[in-house]
């Protein structure tokens, strides 16, 4: 398995123990040291402030507890523009907002219209796509009828080990462990559906990643009642990438194990099968979703294929570490 490029960083910030992790002039050695430490702690009891969803800071509404909005009709063109301006303004100013009741349309058509045009209001350079709610467990927790793409923005892509400041977030830091692909071919608009073989031929490399979600709207699971997180770029806020792997085709991605830690405490595990059965299946779904809506997936873009471990909420001061087994370590520290 050919592995390319790993970001060098001299230090990693403190964990909840208050101790600095060892300095690393050789980032590969640093990753090995960190994985050794994490695997030694794999079966230790996690502290009370952590659950299998990380910190219990997602709001008053429990997973699956949202109340569906009574409005099921589509937003009008004027309402679509109003909602785009509301989300973009809150995101740019980094302030929470409440969605007005008259905009709370439980309309998947309206979700797509908003998220496909939000990037223009934000004015940010795009770096790819992400898939929200690819996992059936997440769709059930958020009462979603379908996966939902969002945009990855160039300024919010970081190499592991990454230090992420408050400028990327408004209300949440929701960590999801995923497999992502960087493309080396364009997938332009066409009438014929792209097959998995077509899509595989356009992959440059595989990357293990942490995709970090956020929303300008408060109470994460309550907003599912009107698809609030999906309107807001399907929750996409930042992406931390691990090693780029060129020779990935023989890896059994559905069975590839992932262990998630917060502050060196084990949280839970997952496998690539959670991403629609196979991350390439998820990627192909995204390519065709984009094609059907008159857009293209382009060479050089990154596509993150959906969470394999569900939701994990963290806060500033937390260190999130993900053991992707043979694919290595991905880490994000939140300041």
TILODO-729382 format. One record per atom (N, C-alpha, C): x, y, z. Coordinates in steps of 0.02 Angstrom, whole numbers, padded with zeros to 5 digits, always signed. Layout:
XYZ
...
END
This chain:
+00042-00060+00000
+00000+00000+00000
+00044+00062+00000
+00039+00103-00051
+00080+00163-00057
+00048+00220-00019
+00086+00251+00025
+00060+00305+00066
+00098+00368+00048
+00062+00423+00037
+00092+00486+00018
+00077+00539+00070
+00127+00578+00088
+00118+00641+00123
+00083+00638+00190
+00115+00663+00242
+00083+00670+00307
+00108+00736+00336
+00062+00776+00360
+00080+00843+00384
+00127+00839+00444
+00179+00879+00444
+00224+00883+00502
+00201+00935+00551
+00205+00919+00615
+00188+00967+00668
+00232+00952+00728
+00261+01003+00757
+00311+00993+00810
+00279+00971+00875
+00219+00996+00890
+00186+00977+00953
+00112+00965+00941
+00083+00928+00986
+00011+00920+00986
-00013+00948+01052
-00068+00984+01054
-00091+01015+01116
-00110+00964+01170
-00124+00991+01229
-00138+00950+01287
-00203+00912+01281
-00205+00853+01311
-00267+00816+01318
-00297+00835+01386
-00350+00799+01407
-00382+00815+01470
-00338+00802+01530
-00282+00766+01520
-00236+00754+01575
-00194+00816+01591
-00194+00864+01545
-00155+00924+01553
-00083+00916+01532
-00065+00859+01505
+00004+00846+01484
+00010+00855+01409
+00066+00885+01388
+00080+00890+01317
+00102+00823+01290
+00078+00805+01232
+00101+00745+01199
+00172+00756+01173
+00210+00704+01160
+00280+00712+01141
+00288+00752+01077
+00342+00792+01074
+00358+00827+01012
+00377+00777+00959
+00368+00796+00895
+00384+00750+00840
+00414+00788+00782
+00478+00777+00770
+00508+00805+00710
+00492+00762+00650
+00481+00698+00662
+00461+00652+00609
+00388+00635+00620
+00345+00660+00576
+00273+00653+00587
+00251+00580+00585
+00284+00537+00547
+00266+00467+00546
+00281+00435+00613
+00336+00454+00643
+00352+00427+00710
+00303+00453+00761
+00284+00516+00754
+00233+00545+00799
+00169+00504+00795
+00146+00489+00734
+00084+00452+00726
+00090+00382+00758
+00147+00350+00749
+00156+00284+00779
+00152+00288+00855
+00183+00340+00884
+00182+00348+00957
+00111+00360+00981
+00074+00401+00946
+00006+00416+00967
-00039+00354+00961
-00032+00316+00908
-00072+00256+00900
-00056+00205+00955
+00007+00201+00973
+00026+00155+01027
-00008+00176+01092
-00008+00240+01107
-00040+00265+01168
-00115+00252+01167
-00147+00267+01111
-00219+00258+01106
-00238+00184+01113
-00202+00141+01080
-00220+00070+01082
-00209+00040+01152
-00162+00067+01189
-00153+00046+01258
-00212+00066+01302
-00245+00120+01283
-00301+00146+01323
-00369+00121+01296
-00368+00079+01246
-00429+00059+01211
-00483+00031+01257
-00464-00007+01308
-00513-00041+01351
-00520-00008+01420
-00492+00051+01428
-00502+00087+01491
-00571+00119+01494
-00597+00126+01553
-00663+00156+01562
-00658+00231+01547
-00704+00255+01505
-00701+00326+01487
-00731+00368+01544
-00712+00431+01550
-00737+00474+01603
-00812+00489+01594
-00844+00509+01648
-00916+00519+01649
-00941+00573+01602
-00897+00622+01586
-00920+00677+01544
-00927+00657+01470
-00905+00596+01453
-00909+00572+01384
-00958+00515+01378
-00993+00514+01322
-01038+00459+01305
-01019+00433+01236
-01060+00389+01207
-01045+00365+01140
-01061+00418+01087
-01085+00476+01108
-01092+00534+01064
-01046+00590+01084
-00992+00573+01119
-00945+00623+01142
-00976+00661+01201
-00970+00726+01199
-01000+00767+01252
-01075+00774+01239
-01114+00777+01292
-01187+00782+01285
-01206+00856+01279
-01185+00886+01223
-01194+00958+01215
-01230+00974+01150
-01273+00929+01128
-01307+00940+01065
-01373+00977+01073
-01394+00992+01134
-01456+01029+01145
-01505+00987+01186
-01564+01016+01197
-01613+00984+01241
-01647+00925+01208
-01650+00922+01143
-01686+00869+01108
-01642+00808+01098
-01665+00749+01119
-01625+00688+01110
-01625+00665+01038
-01577+00623+01018
-01576+00595+00951
-01643+00562+00934
-01670+00579+00876
-01735+00551+00856
-01794+00584+00887
-01783+00636+00927
-01837+00667+00964
-01866+00730+00933
-01848+00746+00872
-01874+00807+00841
-01948+00800+00825
-01982+00856+00824
-02052+00858+00806
-02057+00884+00734
-02084+00845+00688
-02087+00867+00618
-02127+00931+00610
-02101+00975+00569
-02136+01037+00554
-02202+01022+00519
-02252+01063+00533
-02317+01053+00501
-02318+01075+00428
-02268+01115+00408
-02266+01138+00339
-02229+01086+00296
-02263+01062+00245
-02232+01015+00198
-02228+01044+00128
-02257+01102+00117
-02255+01133+00051
-02186+01162+00038
-02168+01169-00026
-02103+01196-00045
-02098+01270-00028
-02036+01291-00015
-02024+01363-00008
-02033+01397-00076
-02058+01457-00074
-02062+01497-00135
-01992+01521-00154
-01981+01544-00215
-01916+01572-00234
-01894+01627-00187
-01941+01669-00166
-01924+01724-00120
-01903+01696-00052
-01937+01644-00029
-01920+01614+00036
-01853+01577+00032
-01839+01545-00024
-01773+01514-00033
-01718+01566-00026
-01726+01623-00058
-01675+01676-00053
-01671+01703+00017
-01727+01709+00051
-01727+01734+00120
-01688+01687+00166
-01699+01621+00157
-01665+01573+00199
-01590+01570+00183
-01572+01575+00120
-01501+01577+00102
-01466+01636+00134
-01498+01694+00131
-01468+01754+00161
-01462+01747+00236
-01511+01716+00268
-01509+01706+00340
-01450+01661+00360
-01443+01604+00326
-01390+01557+00343
-01321+01586+00327
-01314+01615+00268
-01249+01643+00248
-01228+01700+00294
-01276+01743+00311
-01260+01799+00356
-01238+01775+00424
-01272+01724+00451
-01254+01697+00516
-01186+01661+00514
-01175+01625+00460
-01111+01590+00453
-01053+01639+00447
-01061+01690+00407
-01007+01739+00398
-00994+01779+00461
-01047+01795+00498
-01040+01834+00559
-01025+01790+00620
-01032+01724+00610
-01022+01675+00663
-01067+01689+00723
-01132+01695+00709
-01181+01706+00761
-01239+01656+00753
-01265+01629+00808
-01323+01585+00803
-01385+01624+00782
-01430+01591+00747
-01493+01621+00728
-01549+01569+00736
-01610+01593+00737
-01668+01549+00739
-01702+01552+00672
-01720+01495+00644
-01756+01495+00582
-01828+01518+00594
-01851+01570+00560
-01921+01591+00568
-01969+01535+00552
-02024+01533+00588
-02071+01478+00581
-02099+01473+00509
-02106+01530+00475
-02135+01527+00408
-02087+01496+00357
-02022+01488+00376
-01974+01457+00331
-01962+01383+00346
-01994+01357+00398
-01980+01289+00420
-02018+01238+00377
-01998+01234+00315
-02031+01189+00267
-01996+01122+00266
-02033+01070+00282
-02005+01002+00279
-02011+00978+00207
-01972+01010+00164
-01974+00999+00092
-01904+00983+00068
-01894+00922+00043
-01828+00902+00019
-01809+00941-00044
-01857+00958-00085
-01844+00999-00144
-01815+01067-00123
-01843+01096-00071
-01819+01161-00048
-01749+01155-00016
-01737+01099+00020
-01671+01086+00047
-01619+01089-00008
-01632+01054-00063
-01584+01051-00118
-01574+01120-00150
-01627+01159-00157
-01621+01225-00187
-01577+01270-00144
-01586+01266-00078
-01547+01308-00033
-01474+01286-00033
-01461+01222-00022
-01391+01202-00014
-01351+01207-00079
-01385+01202-00137
-01349+01210-00200
-01332+01282-00216
-01363+01328-00182
-01350+01399-00196
-01317+01436-00138
-01312+01403-00080
-01283+01435-00021
-01211+01456-00033
-01173+01415-00070
-01102+01430-00081
-01092+01497-00115
-01139+01518-00158
-01132+01581-00193
-01141+01640-00145
-01187+01632-00098
-01197+01685-00048
-01138+01690-00001
-01107+01633+00015
-01048+01634+00059
-00987+01663+00024
-00981+01649-00041
-00925+01676-00079
-00859+01640-00066
-00862+01580-00040
-00801+01543-00024
-00782+01497-00081
-00717+01486-00090
-00693+01440-00140
-00707+01369-00118
-00735+01329-00163
-00753+01261-00146
-00695+01213-00160
-00692+01160-00118
-00639+01110-00126
-00666+01041-00136
-00733+01034-00137
-00761+00967-00146
-00831+00962-00119
-00850+00900-00102
-00918+00884-00079
-00914+00838-00019
-00967+00840+00022
-00974+00793+00077
-01045+00766+00076
-01053+00707+00107
-01119+00676+00110
-01142+00674+00182
-01197+00708+00196
-01228+00706+00262
-01278+00649+00265
-01282+00617+00324
-01332+00565+00337
-01326+00506+00288
-01265+00488+00270
-01255+00428+00228
-01272+00365+00268
-01260+00368+00333
-01274+00311+00377
-01349+00308+00393
-01378+00248+00390
-01448+00239+00408
-01460+00259+00480
-01412+00244+00525
-01421+00262+00595
-01427+00337+00604
-01388+00375+00566
-01392+00448+00570
-01458+00473+00541
-01480+00444+00485
-01544+00464+00456
-01601+00452+00504
-01598+00396+00540
-01650+00382+00589
-01648+00431+00647
-01587+00447+00671
-01580+00494+00727
-01604+00564+00708
-01596+00583+00644
-01613+00650+00623
-01677+00652+00581
-01711+00595+00576
-01774+00592+00539
-01766+00617+00467
-01714+00593+00433
-01699+00614+00365
-01724+00562+00315
-01755+00583+00260
-01779+00535+00210
-01724+00512+00162
-01667+00547+00162
-01616+00533+00112
-01549+00561+00137
-01493+00533+00112
-01430+00569+00121
-01435+00638+00089
-01390+00683+00110
-01392+00751+00083
-01322+00778+00074
-01303+00794+00013
-01236+00823+00001
-01229+00893+00029
-01168+00912+00039
-01150+00980+00056
-01083+00995+00025
-01062+01057+00031
-00999+01079+00003
-00943+01076+00055
-00883+01057+00032
-00821+01065+00070
-00788+01128+00043
-00768+01173+00088
-00738+01235+00067
-00662+01233+00076
-00627+01261+00028
-00555+01255+00024
-00520+01280+00088
-00543+01335+00116
-00509+01363+00175
-00519+01320+00237
-00567+01274+00235
-00582+01234+00294
-00554+01163+00290
-00510+01150+00241
-00477+01085+00235
-00409+01089+00269
-00395+01043+00314
-00333+01043+00353
-00301+00974+00351
-00236+00973+00353
-00200+00909+00358
-00190+00891+00431
-00196+00827+00446
-00185+00802+00514
-00111+00798+00530
-00092+00813+00592
-00132+00835+00649
-00149+00909+00643
-00212+00926+00653
-00236+00994+00640
-00258+01028+00705
-00248+01093+00706
-00273+01135+00761
-00327+01180+00731
-00388+01173+00755
-00445+01209+00727
-00471+01262+00775
-00470+01324+00752
-00493+01379+00793
-00567+01392+00788
-00592+01440+00826
-00664+01453+00828
-00692+01484+00764
-00648+01507+00719
-00671+01541+00659
-00709+01495+00611
-00706+01429+00622
-00740+01382+00577
-00809+01362+00602
-00828+01383+00663
-00888+01355+00694
-00932+01410+00724
-00995+01394+00731
-01043+01439+00764
-01069+01407+00829
-01100+01348+00823
-01130+01317+00882
-01100+01250+00902
-01075+01211+00853
-01056+01142+00866
-00989+01125+00835
-00961+01071+00862
-00904+01038+00832
-00921+00964+00832
-00953+00942+00780
-00980+00874+00775
-00934+00832+00732
-00897+00787+00763
-00845+00749+00727
-00873+00684+00700
-00860+00672+00635
-00881+00612+00602
-00821+00582+00566
-00810+00517+00574
-00752+00484+00543
-00774+00455+00477
-00735+00468+00424
-00758+00451+00357
-00699+00431+00313
-00717+00402+00256
-00670+00391+00202
-00685+00441+00147
-00632+00474+00123
-00640+00524+00070
-00596+00504+00011
-00615+00529-00047
-00577+00517-00108
-00562+00583-00142
-00500+00589-00167
-00482+00646-00209
-00486+00623-00282
-00520+00662-00324
-00533+00642-00392
-00478+00667-00439
-00465+00628-00493
-00418+00651-00544
-00449+00656-00613
-00515+00647-00616
-00553+00657-00678
-00614+00700-00665
-00636+00736-00715
-00699+00773-00711
-00757+00725-00723
-00812+00738-00689
-00875+00703-00702
-00927+00754-00721
-00928+00773-00784
-00972+00827-00807
-01045+00804-00812
-01088+00852-00823
-01159+00837-00832
-01168+00796-00895
-01207+00744-00889
-01225+00703-00948
-01290+00667-00932
-01322+00641-00983
-01386+00607-00972
-01376+00539-00940
-01325+00502-00961
-01313+00434-00937
-01285+00434-00866
-01310+00388-00825
-01287+00381-00757
-01215+00356-00755
-01175+00381-00709
-01107+00355-00698
-01111+00290-00658
-01072+00241-00678
-01068+00178-00642
-01012+00181-00590
-01012+00130-00545
-00958+00127-00497
-00891+00117-00532
-00890+00081-00587
-00828+00072-00625
-00804+00139-00653
-00850+00180-00678
-00832+00246-00702
-00800+00288-00647
-00832+00285-00589
-00809+00327-00534
-00742+00302-00507
-00734+00237-00501
-00670+00210-00478
-00613+00233-00523
-00626+00236-00588
-00574+00256-00635
-00554+00329-00626
-00596+00368-00593
-00581+00439-00584
-00553+00457-00516
-00537+00407-00475
-00511+00419-00408
-00434+00424-00410
-00408+00477-00382
-00336+00484-00377
-00309+00450-00315
-00342+00461-00257
-00319+00431-00195
-00375+00428-00143
-00364+00386-00094
-00408+00378-00036
-00378+00414+00023
-00420+00444+00065
-00397+00476+00126
-00443+00459+00184
-00417+00440+00242
-00458+00439+00303
-00466+00510+00327
-00525+00529+00350
-00537+00599+00369
-00582+00604+00430
-00578+00662+00462
-00628+00683+00511
-00667+00740+00479
-00732+00730+00470
-00775+00784+00444
-00810+00815+00504
-00806+00882+00509
-00834+00916+00568
-00895+00956+00548
-00950+00941+00582
-01013+00973+00567
-01030+01030+00614
-01074+01072+00591
-01096+01130+00631
-01163+01153+00601
-01198+01196+00637
-01257+01229+00610
-01264+01297+00643
-01291+01344+00606
-01305+01410+00635
-01367+01407+00679
-01405+01351+00676
-01466+01343+00716
-01452+01302+00778
-01482+01321+00833
-01472+01287+00897
-01514+01224+00904
-01494+01180+00950
-01528+01117+00967
-01526+01070+00907
-01469+01035+00901
-01453+00997+00840
-01508+00950+00819
-01535+00910+00864
-01584+00860+00844
-01654+00890+00836
-01668+00946+00868
-01733+00979+00859
-01739+01007+00788
-01685+01033+00761
-01689+01064+00695
-01702+01014+00639
-01693+00949+00656
-01709+00897+00607
-01783+00899+00588
-01825+00925+00633
-01896+00928+00619
-01913+00970+00559
-01869+01015+00541
-01880+01055+00480
-01817+01054+00436
-01777+01001+00443
-01718+00991+00402
-01667+01049+00408
-01665+01080+00467
-01622+01138+00476
-01549+01127+00460
-01521+01070+00484
-01452+01056+00471
-01438+01042+00397
-01486+01013+00363
-01477+00998+00292
-01480+01061+00250
-01525+01107+00268
-01525+01172+00234
-01457+01207+00241
-01427+01199+00300
-01364+01232+00316
-01305+01189+00294
-01299+01179+00228
-01242+01143+00198
-01236+01072+00224
-01292+01041+00242
-01291+00973+00270
-01244+00967+00329
-01235+01023+00365
-01194+01024+00425
-01120+01032+00413
-01097+01034+00350
-01026+01034+00337
-00991+01098+00357
-00937+01093+00397
-00901+01152+00420
-00826+01148+00408
-00796+01089+00418
-00723+01082+00410
-00706+01009+00397
-00645+00998+00372
-00622+00931+00355
-00548+00925+00373
-00531+00871+00409
-00461+00856+00426
-00442+00792+00390
-00390+00795+00349
-00370+00739+00307
-00308+00704+00334
-00308+00638+00325
-00250+00597+00343
-00207+00581+00283
-00175+00524+00284
-00130+00504+00232
-00168+00494+00165
-00136+00515+00112
-00162+00502+00045
-00136+00434+00022
-00181+00390+00005
-00163+00321-00014
-00180+00310-00087
-00129+00300-00128
-00140+00288-00199
-00163+00217-00213
-00131+00169-00181
-00144+00099-00195
-00194+00072-00144
-00257+00089-00154
-00309+00074-00105
-00358+00020-00129
-00354+00001-00192
-00406-00040-00223
-00416-00108-00190
-00364-00136-00160
-00370-00202-00129
-00389-00198-00055
-00400-00138-00029
-00421-00130+00040
-00496-00147+00046
-00513-00187+00094
-00584-00205+00106
-00615-00148+00147
-00635-00095+00113
-00659-00036+00148
-00722-00049+00190
-00770-00089+00167
-00828-00101+00210
-00810-00131+00278
-00756-00171+00280
-00735-00202+00343
-00678-00166+00377
-00656-00110+00349
-00602-00072+00379
-00625-00042+00445
-00589-00057+00498
-00611-00036+00565
-00585+00034+00582
-00625+00071+00619
-00610+00139+00640
-00624+00144+00715
-00576+00168+00754
-00585+00180+00825
-00579+00255+00839
-00629+00282+00873
-00633+00353+00887
-00619+00367+00961
-00575+00416+00974
-00556+00435+01042
-00566+00510+01052
-00585+00530+01112
-00585+00600+01132
-00543+00607+01194
-00494+00650+01191
-00447+00660+01247
-00417+00594+01271
-00400+00552+01222
-00368+00487+01234
-00415+00436+01265
-00479+00451+01270
-00528+00402+01295
-00567+00373+01236
-00571+00307+01235
-00607+00273+01180
-00681+00290+01183
-00709+00306+01124
-00781+00323+01120
-00820+00267+01086
-00801+00248+01026
-00837+00196+00989
-00798+00178+00926
-00825+00127+00891
-00794+00103+00830
-00845+00101+00774
-00820+00097+00713
-00863+00091+00654
-00825+00060+00597
-00860+00048+00543
-00830+00020+00483
-00857+00055+00421
-00820+00046+00366
-00839+00079+00303
-00906+00058+00276
-00933+00002+00299
-00998-00022+00275
-01054+00028+00291
-01042+00071+00341
-01093+00120+00360
-01105+00172+00305
-01057+00181+00261
-01064+00230+00206
-01097+00196+00147
-01162+00184+00153
-01203+00155+00100
-01180+00086+00078
-01149+00050+00124
-01124-00017+00109
-01052-00019+00087
-01030+00033+00053
-00960+00040+00029
-00948+00113+00013
-00892+00142+00036
-00879+00212+00021
-00881+00229-00054
-00861+00183-00098
-00864+00197-00170
-00937+00200-00193
-00980+00160-00163
-01051+00164-00179
-01078+00233-00159
-01058+00256-00101
-01078+00323-00078
-01052+00377-00125
-00989+00370-00145
-00958+00418-00192
-00996+00419-00258
-01014+00360-00283
-01050+00356-00347
-01119+00388-00341
-01151+00377-00285
-01216+00410-00272
-01209+00486-00276
-01156+00512-00244
-01145+00585-00244
-01132+00611-00314
-01090+00577-00352
-01074+00599-00420
-01138+00603-00462
-01182+00554-00455
-01243+00555-00494
-01295+00604-00467
-01296+00614-00402
-01340+00665-00374
-01322+00733-00402
-01258+00748-00403
-01234+00812-00430
-01250+00817-00504
-01237+00763-00542
-01250+00762-00614
-01324+00776-00629
-01368+00744-00592
-01439+00752-00603
-01464+00823-00591
-01425+00862-00555
-01444+00931-00540
-01404+00983-00579
-01374+00959-00634
-01341+01005-00679
-01274+01031-00656
-01242+00995-00611
-01177+01015-00586
-01126+00960-00601
-01063+00974-00588
-01009+00927-00602
-00966+00917-00541
-00940+00856-00533
-00885+00843-00487
-00821+00848-00527
-00773+00886-00503
-00715+00903-00543
-00651+00871-00517
-00604+00861-00563
-00538+00836-00544
-00507+00882-00492
-00476+00853-00442
-00445+00891-00388
-00491+00900-00329
-00556+00888-00337
-00602+00895-00281
-00599+00834-00236
-00613+00846-00172
-00617+00793-00122
-00691+00779-00109
-00708+00715-00105
-00776+00695-00087
-00771+00651-00025
-00802+00674+00030
-00805+00635+00091
-00871+00597+00093
-00868+00532+00106
-00924+00488+00088
-00973+00471+00143
-00967+00503+00201
-01017+00492+00253
-00989+00458+00314
-01019+00473+00372
-00992+00449+00436
-00997+00374+00443
-00944+00345+00472
-00943+00274+00488
-00951+00261+00562
-00952+00314+00602
-00958+00306+00675
-01013+00350+00704
-01056+00378+00662
-01109+00420+00689
-01083+00486+00715
-01117+00514+00765
-01103+00580+00790
-01058+00578+00852
-01013+00627+00856
-00972+00637+00916
-00963+00712+00926
-00995+00739+00978
-00992+00811+00991
-00934+00826+01039
-00896+00879+01022
-00841+00900+01064
-00843+00976+01072
-00796+01001+01112
-00794+01073+01126
-00722+01097+01124
-00711+01163+01126
-00642+01188+01127
-00603+01158+01186
-00541+01140+01171
-00499+01107+01220
-00495+01032+01212
-00538+01004+01169
-00539+00932+01159
-00493+00912+01101
-00463+00853+01110
-00422+00822+01059
-00459+00760+01033
-00473+00759+00969
-00507+00702+00938
-00455+00663+00898
-00450+00599+00912
-00401+00555+00880
-00438+00496+00850
-00421+00479+00789
-00455+00423+00755
-00402+00374+00729
-00409+00312+00751
-00366+00258+00730
-00399+00223+00671
-00372+00235+00611
-00398+00203+00551
-00359+00139+00534
-00332+00106+00585
-00296+00043+00576
-00237+00054+00527
-00233+00014+00474
-00177+00019+00427
-00173+00086+00391
-00228+00122+00389
-00228+00187+00355
-00202+00243+00400
-00190+00227+00464
-00156+00275+00507
-00200+00317+00552
-00172+00371+00575
-00202+00415+00626
-00225+00480+00594
-00283+00504+00616
-00306+00571+00599
-00325+00606+00665
-00299+00667+00675
-00312+00702+00737
-00332+00774+00725
-00377+00798+00768
-00398+00868+00768
-00403+00893+00839
-00369+00949+00851
-00373+00982+00917
-00411+01047+00909
-00460+01058+00953
-00504+01115+00948
-00486+01168+01000
-00473+01228+00976
-00452+01283+01021
-00506+01336+01023
END
